[in-house]
Amino acid sequence: MNVRSLLLATLAGFAAPLLHAETPELLHEAIGNWLAGKEDWALTQRVRELADDGTVKQERVERYDPSLPDDRRWHLIEVDGHPPTEAERQALERKKNQKPRKHANHPPEDFLDFPHAVPEQETAHAVTYAVSVRPEAARLVQTDKLIVLVTVGKESRAIERVTVTLRDTVRVAFGFAKITGLDFDVSFDPATSEPKATTEGGQAGTTAHATLSRLGERLDYEWSDFKRVATYQEPGK
């Protein structure tokens, strides 16, 4: 599992169709109000490959959209500040688009333990729940190192914010890689359940950033322009 897959699995979890009766009532209702038919996420991904001294060896901007056919899910937008050459574009898109879709490999309920969500904070307008990552996912991720908070509006009965942070470094990919930094904070429009755009003052919107170390390679990720989409279905299926 990579960082993007982990974050998207967390988001997708709120569309899970089956919830245990013990799930807190407000959270249960908010999940039920999540817009149907848009269970996946499109996003823009900025990847920086870092040298040992922290300088950037290469920087890429890519768009991922699972509502498109498999051969067009990933699209290379930019390399080191300039439009990609045709060779660069074909090489990356061929490599990424040949990989199987990962979002369906593990149902969201494999990751998030909604029935045991605990109110972490409550105001006159909202309740924030701490949602544990299921121990069954431990072979993929050190679940005890992740902190997932879900804020539900009392009046809107909708999920208004999701944050994911780390208590400590998280090892992934059976220990061959580790996430050394994670800041994931998405605010939603209660009326549409779409992510809000970041304001100039930074008071609302999305912050999504992670740092990964893998086999001596350091990678820095930023995600933006999130959009809920319906997963592509081949004609006739």
Secondary structure as GFF3:
##gff-version 3
##sequence-region A 1 237
A	DSSP	alpha_helix	3	12	.	.	.	ID=ss1
A	DSSP	three_ten_helix	13	15	.	.	.	ID=ss2
A	DSSP	alpha_helix	25	32	.	.	.	ID=ss3
A	DSSP	beta_strand	40	50	.	.	.	ID=ss4
A	DSSP	beta_strand	56	64	.	.	.	ID=ss5
A	DSSP	three_ten_helix	70	72	.	.	.	ID=ss6
A	DSSP	beta_strand	74	79	.	.	.	ID=ss7
A	DSSP	alpha_helix	86	97	.	.	.	ID=ss8
A	DSSP	three_ten_helix	108	110	.	.	.	ID=ss9
A	DSSP	three_ten_helix	114	116	.	.	.	ID=ss10
A	DSSP	beta_strand	118	122	.	.	.	ID=ss11
A	DSSP	beta_strand	126	131	.	.	.	ID=ss12
A	DSSP	three_ten_helix	135	137	.	.	.	ID=ss13
A	DSSP	three_ten_helix	143	145	.	.	.	ID=ss14
A	DSSP	beta_strand	146	153	.	.	.	ID=ss15
A	DSSP	beta_strand	159	166	.	.	.	ID=ss16
A	DSSP	beta_strand	170	172	.	.	.	ID=ss17
A	DSSP	three_ten_helix	173	175	.	.	.	ID=ss18
A	DSSP	beta_strand	177	187	.	.	.	ID=ss19
A	DSSP	beta_strand	206	214	.	.	.	ID=ss20
A	DSSP	beta_strand	217	229	.	.	.	ID=ss21
###
